[in-house]
């Protein structure tokens, strides 16, 4: 094997280079230089994004263990941009005196999970997929418990790692059954060897549990509200958006490339999961008074909508999924950005605390309103177009009842999103949250998110460009 072929893994090697440089800089930089750690990290990661945002020709490394297709560049770039926004929003948190010493750890853990997601996305067999899954999951547990002396973060970290261990164990058992029944773990070989025997169907169900856990589909969602509430808000946003975005793309890819012959089995499973995830999450979201738990159930509901793109198993579905993830990144990170700055400055996360927010913080209220409108799917914001495309993908394959149920749930979701908007703009408060002055990185992140929410849906060229590579996964 020619080891120079590994140089084609440009995204992975570039990210590893950023990680190593920041690690060395964090260890050896003087006190005068270490204050520039975050600006250097932003610039390096931005350069990494720019250098790796142009699709290349498809290739394989290590005999097909690592496989690249141009569509992967789009999803990796979306994850990169989302990660950069999270880092901008975490700037103030990491500049606190008690957290300065842990900045290097935070960045290294974030980039480690991102590297694991890269490997998951480009895996060509189940061995590399599982390595990527664990590389993404284990550092994530450390991130969840990062602020371990506050906000029940240690408890949240314990819940996350225990749930992840059980989910991974079940998935590994499923992979072992797949290997036992076919004699291979390579996706290209499995496509013809999986014929729908009872053992293979059971293997698929066990394997899929691990991804359903990462996506937070009901009934694999029970960890989500507690972990989202306990973790530091910027880490919660990363877990909600970036981790979920990679998992849904991998799920779609594997359903088509590996389990395509089981489509008559997995479509009913996804149909049921989509319905119960959207419905149960919407019902429970109405009851939430803590906004972090509120956004947790919102993210579970959004995962159910994403399933409408996955269940189609078509090129339209793939394009709709990537577009939905793109819009979801900007919408959800905008909401979490407002939540994080308010929690960082005041410690308030309850819905009642947001009463009269517009009186003192009109800009933050405006950004939160745009984010919630987009998540609800109200035109002309980007969320409307993303929901339209996933509905169209499902309708194209005849899932009329599923789309009708999803549309009914959209009305419910609009109601609970409007509860937050009502609190900010209509409900008066004698003691509203005081005026909050945001730092430049946070303002920049919110501007980027706002532009994404306002403009992505209006430029059809974005959807068309994603569609160019369509189904070539």
C-alpha atoms as one frame of an Amber mdcrd trajectory, in Angstrom:
protein
   0.000   0.000   0.000   1.284   3.474  -0.912   1.116   5.512   2.273   1.221
   8.736   0.266  -2.445   8.069  -0.524  -3.256   9.165   3.009  -2.287  12.696
   1.970  -5.581  12.790   0.082  -7.371  12.914   3.449  -7.010  16.687   3.315
  -9.777  17.664   5.737  -8.662  15.237   8.428  -4.942  16.061   8.162  -5.653
  19.791   8.165  -7.756  19.516  11.324  -5.113  17.359  13.025  -2.543  20.009
  12.138  -4.676  22.716  13.777  -5.110  20.543  16.881  -1.391  19.822  17.241
  -0.393  23.466  16.754  -2.905  24.704  19.338  -1.864  21.988  21.791   1.819
  22.931  21.536   1.016  26.640  21.684  -1.147  26.148  24.780   1.607  24.216
  26.556   4.669  26.293  25.683   3.429  29.842  25.005   4.503  32.546  27.436
   2.040  34.543  29.508   2.262  37.417  27.053   1.495  35.176  24.082  -1.151
  32.919  25.635  -3.674  35.776  25.666  -3.735  35.494  21.872  -4.713  31.816
  22.021  -8.340  32.287  21.006  -7.716  34.744  18.123  -5.059  32.389  16.738
  -7.439  29.445  17.093 -10.214  31.328  15.250  -7.881  32.283  12.396  -6.390
  28.803  12.046  -9.774  27.122  12.036 -11.160  29.674   9.563  -8.212  28.937
   7.265  -8.939  25.222   7.662 -12.541  25.837   6.580 -11.553  27.901   3.540
  -8.917  25.425   2.365 -11.344  22.514   2.524 -14.609  23.969   1.270 -14.161
  23.107  -2.419 -15.304  19.603  -3.483 -12.810  17.286  -5.184 -13.087  14.154
  -7.286 -14.117  10.997  -5.466 -11.355   8.711  -4.163 -10.666   5.817  -1.797
  -7.898   5.252   0.752  -6.754   2.010   2.408  -8.584  -0.267   0.032 -11.925
   1.454   0.472 -11.786   1.781   4.250 -11.906   5.561   3.791 -14.115   6.838
   0.977 -14.575  10.401  -0.194 -17.355  11.864  -2.316 -17.862  15.574  -3.136
 -21.140  15.664  -1.157 -19.092  15.042   1.992 -17.322  18.367   1.516 -20.643
  20.175   1.875 -21.643  18.431   5.085 -18.146  18.803   6.590 -18.086  22.504
   5.686 -21.495  22.978   7.310 -20.212  21.281  10.472 -17.061  23.414  10.364
 -19.012  26.668  10.078 -21.300  25.577  12.913 -18.278  24.739  15.072 -16.709
  28.138  14.356 -19.944  29.849  15.430 -19.961  27.815  18.665 -16.356  28.831
  19.369 -17.200  32.497  18.792 -20.110  32.220  21.206 -17.903  30.498  23.810
 -15.280  33.280  23.710 -16.560  35.115  26.786 -17.060  31.895  28.749 -13.463
  30.810  28.074 -12.100  34.241  28.994 -13.392  33.992  32.548 -10.559  33.747
  35.045 -11.566  30.262  36.179 -11.729  28.947  32.593  -8.631  30.540  31.057
  -6.472  27.639  32.129  -8.844  25.205  30.388  -9.105  26.934  27.005  -6.662
  24.571  25.347  -8.560  21.556  26.646 -11.859  22.952  25.369 -10.554  23.475
  21.839  -8.761  20.128  21.737 -11.899  18.282  22.850 -14.098  20.168  20.356
 -11.755  19.405  17.465 -11.368  15.785  18.572 -15.112  15.241  18.343 -15.139
  16.980  14.962 -12.373  14.684  13.718 -14.442  11.684  14.811 -17.389  13.030
  12.830 -15.162  13.415   9.766 -14.183   9.750  10.038 -17.805   8.673  10.451
 -18.855  10.617   7.370 -16.047   9.253   5.163 -15.956   5.690   6.494 -16.081
   2.866   3.979 -16.523   0.056   6.462 -17.939  -0.474   9.923 -14.532  -0.579
  11.599 -13.622   2.984  10.662 -17.215   4.053  11.293 -17.049   2.775  14.880
 -13.635   4.367  15.451 -15.123   7.667  14.298 -18.222   7.200  16.438 -16.185
   6.675  19.599 -13.735   9.449  18.723 -16.736  11.775  18.517 -18.534  10.434
  21.601 -15.853  10.079  24.294 -14.501  13.668  24.121 -18.116  14.834  24.001
 -18.697  13.341  27.449 -15.721  15.331  28.751 -17.162  18.473  27.154 -20.564
  17.912  28.762 -18.875  17.716  32.180 -16.430  20.530  31.336 -17.894  23.049
  33.774 -18.204  20.332  36.410 -18.688  22.582  39.442 -21.723  24.363  38.000
 -25.134  23.596  36.543 -25.096  19.882  37.334 -22.532  19.367  34.581 -20.918
  16.375  36.292 -24.286  14.641  36.532 -25.005  15.458  32.897 -21.621  14.068
  31.854 -22.267  10.841  33.747 -25.690  10.446  32.148 -24.288  11.085  28.705
 -21.364   8.674  28.930 -23.467   5.878  30.439 -26.145   6.273  27.770 -23.484
   6.458  25.047 -21.790   3.305  26.331 -25.017   1.309  26.243 -25.917   2.633
  22.790 -22.440   1.874  21.425 -22.489  -1.612  22.929 -25.773  -2.418  21.233
 -24.458  -1.031  17.940 -21.284  -3.116  18.157 -23.387  -6.192  18.783 -25.372
  -5.383  15.661 -22.155  -4.931  13.653 -20.893  -8.298  14.903 -24.102  -9.932
  13.679 -23.673  -8.256  10.301 -20.115  -9.545  10.056 -21.159 -13.012  11.243
 -23.845 -13.297   8.564 -21.859 -11.816   5.657 -18.151 -12.240   6.454 -17.248
  -8.608   5.717 -17.605  -5.118   7.165 -17.017  -3.168   3.923 -20.033  -1.163
   2.797 -19.502  -1.870  -0.911 -19.556  -5.633  -0.290 -22.447  -5.580   2.162
 -24.779  -3.887  -0.327 -25.225  -7.195  -2.178 -24.722  -9.605   0.745 -27.518
  -8.216   2.944 -30.578  -9.965   1.611 -33.095  -9.515   4.414 -32.676 -12.623
   6.539 -34.154 -12.407  10.053 -30.644 -12.291  11.526 -29.671  -9.369   9.291
 -32.848  -7.472  10.096 -32.146  -7.914  13.796 -28.539  -6.826  13.212 -29.736
  -3.660  11.494 -32.087  -2.797  14.360 -29.326  -3.232  16.948 -26.845  -1.234
  14.895 -29.254   1.627  14.201 -29.858   2.187  17.920 -26.472   3.886  18.279
 -27.289   6.469  15.615 -30.848   6.930  16.881 -29.279   7.753  20.244 -26.993
  10.431  18.765 -29.888  11.922  16.792 -32.107  11.858  19.935 -35.061  10.137
  18.342 -37.847   8.979  20.645 -37.592   6.613  22.568 -33.788   7.024  22.592
 -34.059  10.636  23.737 -34.362  10.368  27.513 -30.808  11.582  28.123 -31.274
  14.713  26.029 -33.174  17.178  28.302 -31.035  16.415  31.367 -27.744  16.634
  29.468 -28.747  19.813  27.647 -29.770  21.420  30.927 -26.664  20.380  32.853
 -23.985  21.122  30.262 -22.584  24.587  29.638 -24.818  26.260  27.047 -22.216
  26.536  24.291 -21.473  22.839  24.626 -25.199  22.122  24.559 -25.501  23.991
  21.265 -22.583  22.016  19.810 -24.152  18.755  20.899 -27.545  19.795  19.556
 -26.390  20.930  16.130 -22.989  19.597  15.067 -23.209  16.105  16.547 -26.739
  15.632  15.250 -25.872  16.954  11.787 -23.116  14.393  11.283 -25.238  11.534
  12.618 -28.203  12.129  10.292 -25.939  12.291   7.239 -24.232   9.021   8.197
 -27.591   7.369   8.878 -28.867   8.306   5.411 -25.661   7.104   3.765 -25.681
   3.731   5.497 -29.372   3.107   4.877 -28.794   3.569   1.159 -25.295   2.118
   0.689 -25.497  -0.820   3.078 -29.123  -1.542   3.939 -30.734  -0.632   0.635
 -32.125  -4.165   0.276 -33.909  -3.756   3.623 -35.829  -0.667   2.565 -39.160
  -2.415   3.130 -38.078  -3.016   6.729 -36.436   0.274   7.664 -38.961   2.629
   6.092 -41.785   1.570   8.481 -39.357   1.858  11.407 -38.378   5.394  10.427
 -42.030   6.254   9.762 -42.947   5.371  13.333 -39.892   7.055  14.833 -40.595
  10.271  12.931 -44.210  10.422  14.093 -43.553   9.719  17.773 -40.441  11.934
  17.880 -42.197  14.977  16.421 -45.414  14.484  18.394 -43.990  13.615  21.826
 -41.274  16.273  21.614 -43.804  18.964  20.698 -46.148  17.993  23.529 -43.360
  17.998  26.116 -41.872  21.245  24.786 -45.114  23.063  25.669 -44.659  22.087
  29.330 -41.081  23.319  29.697 -40.243  26.376  31.789 -36.460  26.004  31.475
 -35.362  27.235  28.047 -32.485  24.770  27.760 -34.893  21.885  28.249 -37.288
  23.676  25.911 -34.664  23.746  23.154 -33.798  20.121  23.934 -37.318  18.983
  23.055 -37.284  21.365  20.097 -34.156  19.599  18.789 -35.831  16.206  19.226
 -38.755  17.473  17.177 -36.404  18.815  14.493 -34.738  15.390  14.331 -38.140
  13.920  13.538 -38.550  16.333  10.627 -35.109  15.374   9.307 -36.281  11.746
   9.169 -38.736  12.808   6.444 -35.743  13.426   4.171 -34.001  10.215   5.206
 -37.039   7.980   4.748 -37.273   8.858   1.053 -33.910   7.266   0.277 -33.592
   9.353  -2.913 -31.326  12.042  -4.345 -33.969  14.639  -3.461 -33.932  13.330
   0.084 -30.147  13.618   0.348 -30.181  17.182  -0.987 -33.052  18.138   1.323
 -31.253  16.625   4.317 -28.018  18.556   3.739 -29.986  21.762   3.129 -32.045
  21.177   6.288 -28.887  20.683   8.366 -27.441  23.911   6.919 -30.525  25.909
   7.908 -30.771  24.145  11.279 -27.187  25.138  12.120 -27.900  28.864  11.752
 -31.361  28.777  13.351 -30.502  26.706  16.394 -27.145  28.366  17.047 -28.829
  31.777  16.921 -31.271  30.697  19.631 -28.540  29.110  21.734 -26.313  32.159
  21.226 -28.897  34.464  22.787 -29.545  31.948  25.553 -25.825  31.556  26.291
 -25.067  35.274  26.604 -28.028  35.840  28.916 -27.133  32.842  31.065 -23.459
  33.866  31.145 -24.268  37.393  32.337 -27.300  36.763  34.585 -27.602  33.023
  35.229 -31.250  33.126  34.094 -32.640  30.389  31.845 -36.321  30.238  32.841
 -39.046  31.279  30.424 -40.468  33.772  32.941 -37.060  35.461  33.135 -37.487
  36.512  29.502 -40.618  38.546  30.259 -40.105  42.028  28.881 -36.697  41.216
  27.383 -37.454  43.498  24.434 -37.623  46.492  26.785 -33.947  46.240  27.674
 -32.398  44.037  24.964 -34.240  44.621  21.672 -31.453  43.222  19.471 -31.148
  39.954  21.352 -34.942  39.653  21.342 -35.014  40.231  17.580 -32.391  37.543
  16.911 -34.210  35.068  19.153 -37.484  35.818  17.367 -35.923  35.196  13.935
 -34.385  31.926  15.155 -37.668  30.639  16.576 -39.619  31.677  13.464 -37.116
  29.789  11.342 -37.290  26.696  13.552 -41.084  26.854  13.335 -40.949  27.027
   9.530 -42.569  30.429   9.019 -41.971  32.099   5.620 -39.913  33.838   4.368
 -37.238  32.592   6.755 -34.891  29.758   5.804 -36.630  27.237   8.053 -39.740
  27.400   5.876 -37.803  26.325   2.788 -35.938  23.559   4.612 -39.209  22.070
   5.865 -40.769  22.467   2.414 -37.977  20.460   0.808 -38.069  17.600   3.333
 -41.854  17.438   2.973 -41.439  17.368  -0.821 -38.913  14.535  -0.557 -41.317
  12.463   1.544 -44.308  13.225  -0.699 -42.254  12.223  -3.736 -42.146   8.691
  -2.297 -45.829   8.612  -1.367 -45.631   9.296   2.382 -48.726  11.493   2.377
 -49.993  10.503   5.835 -46.581  11.078   7.382 -46.327  14.547   5.853 -49.875
  15.373   7.007 -49.014  14.394  10.593 -45.816  16.462  10.380 -47.795  19.464
   9.140 -50.237  19.176  12.060 -47.292  19.082  14.430 -45.898  22.202  12.822
 -48.929  24.046  14.193 -48.185  22.739  17.689 -44.534  23.761  17.392 -45.558
  27.245  16.268 -47.590  27.578  19.466 -44.735  26.813  21.850 -42.221  28.906
  19.906 -44.674  31.803  20.141 -44.741  31.378  23.935 -41.136  32.572  24.058
 -41.816  35.425  21.626 -44.857  36.453  23.667 -42.754  36.547  26.820 -40.099
  38.742  25.208 -42.316  41.214  23.345 -45.773  41.248  24.946 -45.475  40.232
  28.588 -44.492  43.179  30.744 -42.072  42.865  33.613 -41.134  45.311  36.333
 -37.706  43.727  36.617 -36.656  42.641  33.113 -33.175  41.320  32.407 -30.783
  44.231  32.480 -29.084  45.571  29.361 -26.448  43.103  28.219 -23.376  44.277
  26.331 -22.057  41.490  24.137 -18.426  41.054  23.122 -17.418  41.249  19.458
 -17.102  37.472  18.815 -20.646  36.872  20.060 -22.001  39.763  17.975 -20.227
  38.355  14.923 -21.693  34.893  15.515 -25.221  36.294  15.828 -24.785  38.401
  12.683 -23.674  35.302  10.759 -26.651  33.317  12.076 -29.087  36.127  11.277
 -27.769  36.438   7.727 -28.082  32.690   7.301 -31.694  32.697   8.523 -32.662
  35.644   6.326 -30.788  34.872   3.124 -30.291  31.117   2.649 -33.922  30.494
   1.758 -33.921  33.297  -0.813 -30.976  31.996  -2.833 -32.060  28.894  -4.703
 -28.507  28.490  -6.004 -27.524  27.032  -2.614 -30.024  24.186  -2.867 -29.197
  23.667  -6.544 -25.468  23.490  -5.839 -26.019  20.825  -3.180 -28.249  18.947
  -5.622 -25.435  18.809  -8.214 -23.889  15.866  -6.382 -27.289  14.505  -5.408
 -27.105  10.846  -4.697 -23.454  10.148  -5.287 -22.630   8.880  -1.827
